[in-house]
């Protein structure tokens, strides 16, 4: 594995591309309902593909003339739950599918760019490029790749197709319906929290495509007339969230803190641990090594269990379908569910093992 020492130098490789502006990128995204209304045939393809992802693997039935070249552009640490699941579950499924392949992984930084390294990636010309983040920098590189038609691009953890790329779409969008998940969360909180509970919301100030979870939470709470007493936007960091939460806890001014990201959740849960008598809770997004402890100790009221392995399996099955000449859906949405703190530890562990049946990731 190689780590990309990204800089802000972008001109050399992206000249001639129409930039995707950071300020309006959110307006280009469409949800699954909009996408399926434009392409109704895709719904049946997606349903069929979902069944494949959740079925035992069937080895590829077409002979290969050479190994498939796969490149993954990852972000963050190698052992984050998202990266660990993608790499390990993907490798295991590919092995079970009997696909001869070569995998190269690059690690990048958000909103940074190194022209020389991207040029190397471009020259290596993989058959499939799996991208796990999309910001203003990556979008420019990807746009050029899509225009050229090679390699085939698969967006991992992105289930909101971009309308301005309809003429040169990626091979697949693979992710979760984040708005649906937030609506599930809000419905659960509405049932669990007293009518006059004092609610605060900690939002992240910078994310790849504008964090849908933050906006979706505010919209869903407004739709059910649930007031939020305090909304605070902050850096997406554990320490920043911990500091902000400690101020609210010390002032005894809150009953529940909505955490828009896992970093924020980790910081809030750490602050709650220092104020055990306050009875304040937060939510989680299933990325934390302290997840089980936070749930069983009631610091976290509810968490979202994303089936990350399903995304990695979908990547492998998408490649297999392409090798066999099958029609692969442009959009695959994996399952996610809520897990509440009233479950016992053994039940929580069982749910987690089922969700990470390939990667063996443990929260």
C-alpha positions as CSV (number, residue, x, y, z in Angstrom):
1,X,0.0,0.0,0.0
2,X,1.2,3.5,-0.7
3,X,0.1,6.7,0.9
4,X,-0.5,9.7,-1.4
5,X,1.3,12.8,-0.2
6,X,-1.4,15.1,-1.6
7,X,-0.9,18.8,-2.2
8,X,-3.1,21.5,-3.6
9,X,-1.5,21.4,-7.1
10,X,-4.3,20.4,-9.4
11,X,-3.8,22.0,-12.8
12,X,-1.5,19.6,-14.5
13,X,-3.8,16.7,-14.8
14,X,-7.3,18.2,-14.8
15,X,-6.9,20.9,-17.4
16,X,-9.9,20.9,-19.7
17,X,-12.3,19.5,-17.2
18,X,-15.5,21.3,-16.2
19,X,-15.1,21.8,-12.4
20,X,-17.8,20.6,-10.0
21,X,-18.1,23.6,-7.7
22,X,-18.1,22.8,-4.0
23,X,-20.9,25.3,-3.2
24,X,-23.4,23.7,-5.6
25,X,-22.4,20.0,-5.7
26,X,-25.3,19.2,-3.4
27,X,-27.8,20.5,-5.9
28,X,-26.6,18.0,-8.5
29,X,-27.4,15.0,-6.4
30,X,-30.6,13.0,-6.7
31,X,-32.1,10.5,-4.3
32,X,-33.1,7.0,-5.2
33,X,-36.7,7.9,-5.9
34,X,-35.7,10.5,-8.4
35,X,-33.2,8.2,-10.0
36,X,-35.7,5.4,-10.4
37,X,-38.3,7.7,-11.8
38,X,-35.9,8.7,-14.5
39,X,-34.7,5.1,-15.1
40,X,-37.5,2.8,-14.0
41,X,-35.7,-0.3,-15.4
42,X,-33.0,0.2,-12.8
43,X,-35.3,-0.7,-9.9
44,X,-35.7,-4.3,-11.0
45,X,-32.0,-4.6,-11.7
46,X,-31.2,-3.3,-8.3
47,X,-33.6,-5.7,-6.6
48,X,-32.1,-8.6,-8.4
49,X,-28.6,-7.5,-7.6
50,X,-29.5,-7.2,-3.9
51,X,-30.5,-10.8,-3.9
52,X,-27.2,-11.7,-5.4
53,X,-25.3,-9.8,-2.7
54,X,-27.2,-11.6,0.0
55,X,-26.8,-15.1,-1.5
56,X,-23.9,-17.5,-1.4
57,X,-21.2,-16.7,-4.0
58,X,-21.3,-18.4,-7.4
59,X,-17.9,-18.5,-9.1
60,X,-17.4,-16.6,-12.4
61,X,-18.3,-18.7,-15.4
62,X,-16.3,-16.9,-18.1
63,X,-12.6,-17.7,-18.6
64,X,-10.2,-14.7,-18.0
65,X,-7.4,-13.9,-20.4
66,X,-5.6,-11.8,-17.8
67,X,-6.1,-10.7,-14.2
68,X,-8.5,-7.9,-13.5
69,X,-6.8,-4.8,-12.4
70,X,-8.6,-3.0,-9.5
71,X,-7.5,0.2,-7.8
72,X,-9.0,1.6,-4.6
73,X,-8.6,5.2,-3.6
74,X,-9.2,5.3,0.1
75,X,-9.2,8.0,2.8
76,X,-8.4,8.0,6.4
77,X,-6.6,5.3,8.3
78,X,-6.4,1.8,6.9
79,X,-8.1,0.3,10.0
80,X,-11.1,2.5,10.0
81,X,-14.2,0.3,9.9
82,X,-15.1,1.6,6.5
83,X,-11.7,0.9,4.9
84,X,-11.2,-2.4,6.8
85,X,-14.5,-3.7,5.6
86,X,-14.1,-2.7,2.0
87,X,-10.6,-4.2,1.5
88,X,-11.1,-7.4,3.5
89,X,-14.7,-8.2,2.5
90,X,-13.9,-7.4,-1.1
91,X,-10.8,-9.7,-1.1
92,X,-12.7,-12.6,0.4
93,X,-15.7,-12.3,-1.9
94,X,-13.4,-12.1,-5.0
95,X,-11.6,-15.2,-3.8
96,X,-14.9,-17.0,-3.4
97,X,-16.0,-15.9,-6.9
98,X,-12.7,-17.3,-8.3
99,X,-11.8,-14.1,-10.0
100,X,-8.2,-13.6,-10.9
101,X,-7.4,-10.0,-10.0
102,X,-4.7,-7.6,-8.8
103,X,-5.5,-5.0,-6.2
104,X,-3.7,-1.7,-5.6
105,X,-4.7,0.7,-2.8
106,X,-3.9,4.4,-2.5
107,X,-4.6,6.5,0.5
108,X,-5.4,10.2,0.0
109,X,-6.4,13.2,2.0
110,X,-9.6,15.1,1.5
111,X,-9.4,18.3,-0.6
112,X,-5.7,17.7,-1.4
113,X,-4.2,16.7,-4.6
114,X,-0.8,15.6,-5.9
115,X,-0.6,15.8,-9.7
116,X,2.3,13.4,-10.0
117,X,0.6,10.7,-7.9
118,X,-2.7,11.1,-9.8
119,X,-0.7,10.9,-13.0
120,X,0.7,7.5,-11.9
121,X,-2.8,6.3,-11.1
122,X,-3.9,7.4,-14.5
123,X,-1.0,5.7,-16.3
124,X,-1.6,2.4,-14.5
125,X,-5.0,2.3,-16.2
126,X,-6.8,-0.2,-13.9
127,X,-10.0,-1.9,-15.2
128,X,-12.0,-0.7,-12.2
129,X,-11.4,2.3,-9.9
130,X,-13.2,2.3,-6.6
131,X,-13.4,5.7,-5.0
132,X,-14.5,6.2,-1.4
133,X,-14.7,10.0,-1.1
134,X,-15.8,12.7,-3.5
135,X,-14.9,16.3,-3.0
136,X,-14.0,19.2,-5.2
137,X,-10.6,17.8,-5.9
138,X,-11.5,14.2,-6.5
139,X,-14.5,15.2,-8.6
140,X,-12.3,17.0,-11.1
141,X,-10.1,13.9,-11.5
142,X,-13.1,11.6,-11.7
143,X,-14.8,13.8,-14.3
144,X,-11.9,13.4,-16.7
145,X,-11.9,9.6,-16.2
146,X,-15.6,9.4,-16.9
147,X,-15.3,11.4,-20.0
148,X,-12.5,9.1,-21.3
149,X,-14.5,6.0,-20.4
150,X,-11.7,4.1,-18.7
151,X,-11.3,2.8,-16.1
152,X,-14.8,1.9,-14.9
153,X,-15.6,4.0,-11.8
154,X,-17.4,2.6,-8.8
155,X,-18.4,5.0,-6.1
156,X,-18.3,3.4,-2.7
157,X,-20.5,4.8,0.1
158,X,-22.3,7.1,-2.3
159,X,-26.0,6.4,-3.2
160,X,-26.9,9.8,-4.6
161,X,-26.3,9.9,-8.3
162,X,-25.1,13.1,-9.8
163,X,-27.4,14.5,-12.4
164,X,-24.7,16.5,-14.2
165,X,-22.9,13.2,-14.9
166,X,-25.8,11.5,-16.6
167,X,-24.1,11.7,-20.0
168,X,-20.9,10.0,-18.7
169,X,-22.2,8.0,-15.6
170,X,-19.9,5.9,-13.4
171,X,-20.2,2.2,-13.7
172,X,-21.9,1.9,-10.3
173,X,-23.0,4.0,-7.3
174,X,-22.9,1.8,-4.1
175,X,-24.0,3.1,-0.7
176,X,-26.7,3.7,1.8
177,X,-29.9,5.8,1.7
178,X,-28.7,8.3,4.3
179,X,-31.9,10.4,4.3
180,X,-34.0,7.3,4.9
181,X,-31.7,6.3,7.8
182,X,-32.0,9.7,9.4
183,X,-35.8,9.6,9.1
184,X,-35.8,6.2,10.9
185,X,-33.6,7.7,13.6
186,X,-35.9,10.7,14.0
187,X,-38.9,8.5,14.3
188,X,-37.2,6.5,17.0
189,X,-36.1,9.5,18.9
190,X,-39.6,11.0,18.7
191,X,-41.0,7.9,20.4
192,X,-38.2,7.6,23.0
193,X,-37.7,11.2,24.1
194,X,-40.2,13.0,26.3
195,X,-42.2,15.7,24.5
196,X,-40.4,18.5,26.3
197,X,-36.9,17.0,26.1
198,X,-34.2,19.6,25.5
199,X,-32.5,18.7,22.3
200,X,-29.2,20.0,20.9
201,X,-27.7,19.3,17.5
202,X,-24.0,19.2,16.8
203,X,-23.4,19.6,13.0
204,X,-20.2,19.1,11.0
205,X,-19.0,22.2,9.2
206,X,-17.2,20.5,6.3
207,X,-17.8,17.1,4.6
208,X,-17.4,15.7,1.2
209,X,-20.8,16.4,-0.5
210,X,-22.3,18.4,2.4
211,X,-23.3,15.9,5.0
212,X,-26.8,14.8,4.2
213,X,-27.4,13.5,7.7
214,X,-27.2,17.0,9.2
215,X,-29.7,18.6,6.9
216,X,-32.0,15.6,6.9
217,X,-32.1,15.6,10.7
218,X,-33.1,19.2,10.9
219,X,-35.7,18.8,8.1
220,X,-37.2,15.7,9.7
221,X,-37.4,17.3,13.2
222,X,-39.1,20.3,11.8
223,X,-41.6,18.1,10.0
224,X,-42.8,16.6,13.3
225,X,-42.6,19.9,15.1
226,X,-39.9,18.8,17.4
227,X,-38.0,21.9,18.5
228,X,-34.2,21.9,18.8
229,X,-33.1,24.3,21.5
230,X,-29.5,24.6,20.3
231,X,-27.8,24.0,17.0
232,X,-24.1,24.2,16.9
233,X,-21.8,23.8,13.8
234,X,-18.3,22.7,14.5
235,X,-15.2,21.1,13.2
236,X,-15.7,17.4,12.6
237,X,-13.4,16.3,15.5
238,X,-13.7,14.3,18.7
239,X,-12.0,17.0,20.8
240,X,-14.1,19.8,19.5
241,X,-17.3,17.9,20.1
242,X,-16.2,16.9,23.6
243,X,-15.4,20.4,24.6
244,X,-18.8,21.7,23.3
245,X,-20.7,18.9,25.0
246,X,-19.0,19.5,28.3
247,X,-20.2,23.1,28.3
248,X,-23.8,22.0,27.8
249,X,-23.5,19.3,30.4
250,X,-22.0,21.6,33.0
251,X,-24.8,24.0,32.5
252,X,-27.4,21.2,32.8
253,X,-29.1,22.7,29.7
254,X,-29.7,19.6,27.5
255,X,-31.3,16.1,27.6
256,X,-30.2,14.7,24.3
257,X,-27.4,15.7,21.8
258,X,-27.8,14.7,18.2
259,X,-24.3,13.9,16.7
260,X,-24.1,14.3,13.0
261,X,-20.9,12.3,12.5
262,X,-19.1,9.6,14.3
263,X,-16.3,11.8,15.4
264,X,-18.8,14.2,17.0
265,X,-20.5,11.2,18.6
266,X,-17.3,9.9,20.1
267,X,-16.5,13.3,21.6
268,X,-20.0,13.7,23.0
269,X,-20.0,10.2,24.5
270,X,-16.7,10.9,26.1
271,X,-18.1,14.1,27.7
272,X,-21.2,12.3,28.9
273,X,-19.0,9.7,30.6
274,X,-17.6,12.5,32.8
275,X,-21.2,13.6,33.8
276,X,-22.8,10.2,34.6
277,X,-25.6,11.7,36.8
278,X,-26.8,14.1,34.0
279,X,-28.6,11.3,32.2
280,X,-27.8,12.9,28.8
281,X,-27.6,10.6,25.8
282,X,-26.4,10.9,22.1
283,X,-26.7,8.8,19.0
284,X,-24.0,7.0,17.1
285,X,-23.2,5.9,13.5
286,X,-21.6,2.5,14.2
287,X,-18.0,3.5,13.5
288,X,-16.6,3.5,17.0
289,X,-14.4,1.0,18.8
290,X,-16.3,2.0,21.9
291,X,-19.7,1.3,20.3
292,X,-20.7,-1.6,22.4
293,X,-19.6,0.0,25.7
294,X,-21.4,3.3,24.9
295,X,-24.6,1.4,24.1
296,X,-24.6,-0.9,27.1
297,X,-23.7,2.0,29.4
298,X,-26.6,4.0,27.9
299,X,-24.3,6.9,26.9
300,X,-25.6,6.1,23.4
301,X,-29.3,5.8,23.1
302,X,-29.3,4.4,19.6
303,X,-26.8,3.6,16.9
304,X,-27.0,2.9,13.2
305,X,-25.7,-0.4,12.0
306,X,-24.5,-0.1,8.5
307,X,-23.9,-3.3,6.6
308,X,-20.5,-2.2,5.2
309,X,-19.6,-5.7,4.1
310,X,-22.6,-5.7,1.7
311,X,-21.1,-2.7,0.0
312,X,-17.8,-4.5,-0.5
313,X,-19.6,-7.6,-1.7
314,X,-21.5,-5.4,-4.2
315,X,-18.2,-4.2,-5.6
316,X,-17.0,-7.7,-6.2
317,X,-20.4,-8.9,-7.6
318,X,-20.5,-5.8,-9.9
319,X,-17.1,-6.8,-11.3
320,X,-18.2,-10.4,-11.7
321,X,-21.4,-9.4,-13.5
322,X,-19.4,-7.2,-15.9
323,X,-16.9,-9.9,-16.7
324,X,-19.8,-12.2,-17.5
325,X,-21.5,-9.6,-19.7
326,X,-24.4,-9.2,-17.4
327,X,-26.3,-5.9,-17.0
328,X,-25.3,-4.5,-13.6
329,X,-27.4,-1.8,-11.9
330,X,-26.1,1.7,-11.8
331,X,-27.3,2.1,-8.2
332,X,-27.2,-0.4,-5.3
333,X,-28.4,0.6,-1.9
334,X,-27.4,-1.6,1.0
335,X,-29.3,-2.2,4.2
336,X,-28.9,-0.3,7.5
337,X,-30.8,-0.7,10.7
338,X,-31.1,0.9,14.1
339,X,-29.8,-0.8,17.3
340,X,-31.0,0.5,20.6
341,X,-29.3,0.6,24.0
342,X,-32.0,-1.6,25.5
343,X,-30.6,-4.7,23.8
344,X,-28.4,-7.0,25.9
345,X,-24.7,-7.2,25.0
346,X,-25.0,-10.7,23.5
347,X,-27.8,-9.6,21.1
348,X,-25.7,-6.6,20.1
349,X,-22.7,-8.7,19.4
350,X,-24.8,-11.1,17.3
351,X,-26.2,-8.3,15.1
352,X,-22.7,-6.9,14.6
353,X,-21.3,-10.3,13.6
354,X,-24.1,-10.7,11.0
355,X,-23.4,-7.3,9.6
356,X,-19.7,-7.9,9.3
357,X,-19.8,-11.6,8.3
358,X,-16.9,-11.2,5.9
359,X,-14.5,-8.6,7.3
360,X,-15.0,-9.8,10.9
361,X,-15.0,-6.1,12.0
362,X,-16.0,-5.7,15.6
363,X,-17.3,-2.5,17.2
